Amino acid sequence: MIKTCRIARIFAQKDNPEAVKLRQLLCRLVVHYHFIEVNNEEDAQRYFKRPLSELKLPVVHLPCGTKLVQPTESDVLDHVGFINKPKYSEYDLAIYGAGPAGLSAAVHAGFEGLKVILIEKKTIGGQASTSPLIENYLGFPNGISGKELAERARQQVVNLGVEISFLQEGLKAEFKDGKGYGYLQDGTKISARANLCACGVEYRRLNLPDEDRFFNAGIFYGAGASESPFCKNEHVCIVGGGNGAGQSALNFANYASKVTLIVRGSDLSQTLSTHLVEQVKNHPKIQVLYDTVVSKLSGGKWLKEIEVTHSKTGQKKKIQTKHLFVCIGGIPHTEYFNDTSVIRDSLGYVVTGPDLFQNGTLPSHWPLKRQPFFLEGSVPGLFAAGDVRHNSIKRCASAVGEGAMAIALILRYLSENPAH
Ligand SMILES: Cc1cc2nc3c(=O)[nH]c(=O)nc-3n(C[C@H](O)[C@H](O)[C@H](O)COP(=O)(O)OP(=O)(O)OC[C@H]3O[C@@H](n4cnc5c(N)ncnc54)[C@H](O)[C@@H]3O)c2cc1C
């Protein structure tokens, strides 16, 4: 069993650029750490009992006892339960994406004794790791931070013997001879009997200065249903003209004193379903600003005001609001299926199970007599779970649930296709 490290310590000068890289790495790995400044002779004596000139900083201490001197990223990865090179030439299952869906799938697959590799390109915990407080996750009555949930899941995954290949992206997929192959950015080729795409989505952003600063401090991405009770008697602004934005406006109108829908186009009927257009237009609390974009954000620690610009006249206007919901869609991470026959919807989400039927017929390239399992894509043995899946519910618990369910279906698939 691999030993996991809970709290690391980085010793370095305050502005040591290598230490900055290591800090960012540990942060994305959701490994807790303390940063200890070693700026002068006094610090050098206190922590190392040696002159500053003799020290090779940064030094990283891991609670499992390992001390690393001027480590590279991959030295650190080696010691916190991640792998540099895959151990096996073939896996039972390769999981792409270590958000809630991928982590949950990894836990269940590890628990079932499968030979599994989990590949993550950026952040353990995915989108959820950016949430300061998840309040709708079962078993945490006071909520839990996304980072802590991710850290707990990471430890559980490692303890169950799953290999995690971190800072590796699946760039290209290939399916042949009943197996799936993933080509990673460092040239590694992963071969697996079953594959799970749990790559999630990235919400489109406004790309404005200060957008990061107000993230979850006035700016929210997606329809924000869980935020609605906190917007009682407030003026809520929503960016977007699609169904997500329209439904969100109607939902917020139940709580807010006023809802302003900020739409880039001149008409809602192009982007919004007919029944919603009428409801939105006729709602006494909803105002629609057409041909309008958000051009500036301001406030202190929390958003206070936005500036909007009319794209045809250039006229600017300020709106006092503490709640701006950006509903301009998400981009699913499925480009690596580009040269495959994996069916995706018009937005790029992976289509699975019953949704693969068109007018009662399965795609012509589906080769089996049986129907695709509920989370199986249009290629046997390729499954999708979580936000990346067409028509999925974009929630942490749903992603975790789908990750677990995917493993039950993958076990059925593997038993139909035993290893030779
Ligand atoms: C700020 C914020 C707050 C939220 N708050 C809540 C909340 O309070 N409650 C709630 O229920 N939901 C919340 N959500 C939604 C919830 O986080 C998502 O529904 C959930 O994270 C989806 O999980 P996932 O595993 O499907 O995808 P993701 O979380 O998107 O994870 C996908 C992972 O795959 C990785 N990846 C992508 N492409 C590749 C590739 N090619 N190779 C390798 N890795 C790849 C990504 O880096 C990412 O880590 C919030 C979302 C955000 C953004």
The ligand as an SDF file (V2000), in Angstrom:
LIG
                    3D

 53 58  0  0  0  0  0  0  0  0999 V2000
  -17.2230   27.0670   -8.5440 C   0  0  0  0  0  0  0  0  0  0  0  0
  -18.0790   25.8590   -8.5840 C   0  0  0  0  0  0  0  0  0  0  0  0
  -18.8390   25.5650   -7.4860 C   0  0  0  0  0  0  0  0  0  0  0  0
  -19.6420   24.4360   -7.4910 C   0  0  0  0  0  0  0  0  0  0  0  0
  -20.3840   24.1780   -6.3860 N   0  0  0  0  0  0  0  0  0  0  0  0
  -21.1460   23.0790   -6.3570 C   0  0  0  0  0  0  0  0  0  0  0  0
  -21.8990   22.7690   -5.1920 C   0  0  0  0  0  0  0  0  0  0  0  0
  -21.8820   23.5010   -4.1990 O   0  0  0  0  0  0  0  0  0  0  0  0
  -22.6310   21.6330   -5.2180 N   0  0  0  0  0  0  0  0  0  0  0  0
  -22.6910   20.7940   -6.2980 C   0  0  0  0  0  0  0  0  0  0  0  0
  -23.3650   19.7710   -6.2330 O   0  0  0  0  0  0  0  0  0  0  0  0
  -21.9830   21.0670   -7.4080 N   0  0  0  0  0  0  0  0  0  0  0  0
  -21.2150   22.1840   -7.4670 C   0  0  0  0  0  0  0  0  0  0  0  0
  -20.5130   22.4830   -8.5980 N   0  0  0  0  0  0  0  0  0  0  0  0
  -20.6030   21.5650   -9.7450 C   0  0  0  0  0  0  0  0  0  0  0  0
  -19.6940   20.3460   -9.5190 C   0  0  0  0  0  0  0  0  0  0  0  0
  -18.4370   20.7510   -9.0540 O   0  0  0  0  0  0  0  0  0  0  0  0
  -19.5610   19.5710  -10.8120 C   0  0  0  0  0  0  0  0  0  0  0  0
  -20.8340   19.1390  -11.2080 O   0  0  0  0  0  0  0  0  0  0  0  0
  -18.6340   18.3630  -10.6260 C   0  0  0  0  0  0  0  0  0  0  0  0
  -17.3240   18.7790  -10.2760 O   0  0  0  0  0  0  0  0  0  0  0  0
  -18.5540   17.5390  -11.9120 C   0  0  0  0  0  0  0  0  0  0  0  0
  -17.6340   16.5200  -11.6960 O   0  0  0  0  0  0  0  0  0  0  0  0
  -16.9330   15.7570  -12.9050 P   0  0  0  0  0  0  0  0  0  0  0  0
  -15.9950   14.7790  -12.2790 O   0  0  0  0  0  0  0  0  0  0  0  0
  -17.9730   15.2570  -13.8310 O   0  0  0  0  0  0  0  0  0  0  0  0
  -16.1370   16.8640  -13.7250 O   0  0  0  0  0  0  0  0  0  0  0  0
  -15.0450   17.9440  -13.2910 P   0  0  0  0  0  0  0  0  0  0  0  0
  -15.2170   18.3530  -11.8850 O   0  0  0  0  0  0  0  0  0  0  0  0
  -15.1310   18.9830  -14.3530 O   0  0  0  0  0  0  0  0  0  0  0  0
  -13.6460   17.1670  -13.3970 O   0  0  0  0  0  0  0  0  0  0  0  0
  -13.1160   16.7750  -14.6290 C   0  0  0  0  0  0  0  0  0  0  0  0
  -11.6030   16.5870  -14.4920 C   0  0  0  0  0  0  0  0  0  0  0  0
  -11.0850   16.0420  -15.7020 O   0  0  0  0  0  0  0  0  0  0  0  0
   -9.8360   16.6470  -16.0060 C   0  0  0  0  0  0  0  0  0  0  0  0
   -9.6110   16.4910  -17.4460 N   0  0  0  0  0  0  0  0  0  0  0  0
  -10.2740   17.1210  -18.4510 C   0  0  0  0  0  0  0  0  0  0  0  0
   -9.8160   16.6870  -19.6520 N   0  0  0  0  0  0  0  0  0  0  0  0
   -8.8470   15.7640  -19.3930 C   0  0  0  0  0  0  0  0  0  0  0  0
   -8.0140   14.9610  -20.2220 C   0  0  0  0  0  0  0  0  0  0  0  0
   -8.1100   14.9940  -21.5590 N   0  0  0  0  0  0  0  0  0  0  0  0
   -7.1030   14.1450  -19.6390 N   0  0  0  0  0  0  0  0  0  0  0  0
   -7.0080   14.0880  -18.2820 C   0  0  0  0  0  0  0  0  0  0  0  0
   -7.7780   14.8330  -17.4470 N   0  0  0  0  0  0  0  0  0  0  0  0
   -8.7020   15.6490  -17.9930 C   0  0  0  0  0  0  0  0  0  0  0  0
  -10.0340   18.0850  -15.5680 C   0  0  0  0  0  0  0  0  0  0  0  0
   -8.7840   18.7280  -15.3380 O   0  0  0  0  0  0  0  0  0  0  0  0
  -10.8520   17.9040  -14.2860 C   0  0  0  0  0  0  0  0  0  0  0  0
  -10.0310   17.7880  -13.1450 O   0  0  0  0  0  0  0  0  0  0  0  0
  -19.6910   23.5970   -8.6240 C   0  0  0  0  0  0  0  0  0  0  0  0
  -18.9160   23.8920   -9.7500 C   0  0  0  0  0  0  0  0  0  0  0  0
  -18.1100   25.0170   -9.7320 C   0  0  0  0  0  0  0  0  0  0  0  0
  -17.2750   25.3420  -10.9420 C   0  0  0  0  0  0  0  0  0  0  0  0
  1  2  1  0
  2  3  1  0
  2 52  2  0
  3  4  2  0
  4  5  1  0
  4 50  1  0
  5  6  2  0
  6  7  1  0
  6 13  1  0
  7  8  2  0
  7  9  1  0
  9 10  1  0
 10 11  2  0
 10 12  1  0
 12 13  2  0
 13 14  1  0
 14 15  1  0
 14 50  1  0
 15 16  1  0
 16 17  1  0
 16 18  1  0
 18 19  1  0
 18 20  1  0
 20 21  1  0
 20 22  1  0
 22 23  1  0
 23 24  1  0
 24 25  2  0
 24 26  1  0
 24 27  1  0
 27 28  1  0
 28 29  2  0
 28 30  1  0
 28 31  1  0
 31 32  1  0
 32 33  1  0
 33 34  1  0
 33 48  1  0
 34 35  1  0
 35 36  1  0
 35 46  1  0
 36 37  1  0
 36 45  1  0
 37 38  2  0
 38 39  1  0
 39 40  1  0
 39 45  2  0
 40 41  1  0
 40 42  2  0
 42 43  1  0
 43 44  2  0
 44 45  1  0
 46 47  1  0
 46 48  1  0
 48 49  1  0
 50 51  2  0
 51 52  1  0
 52 53  1  0
M  END
$$$$
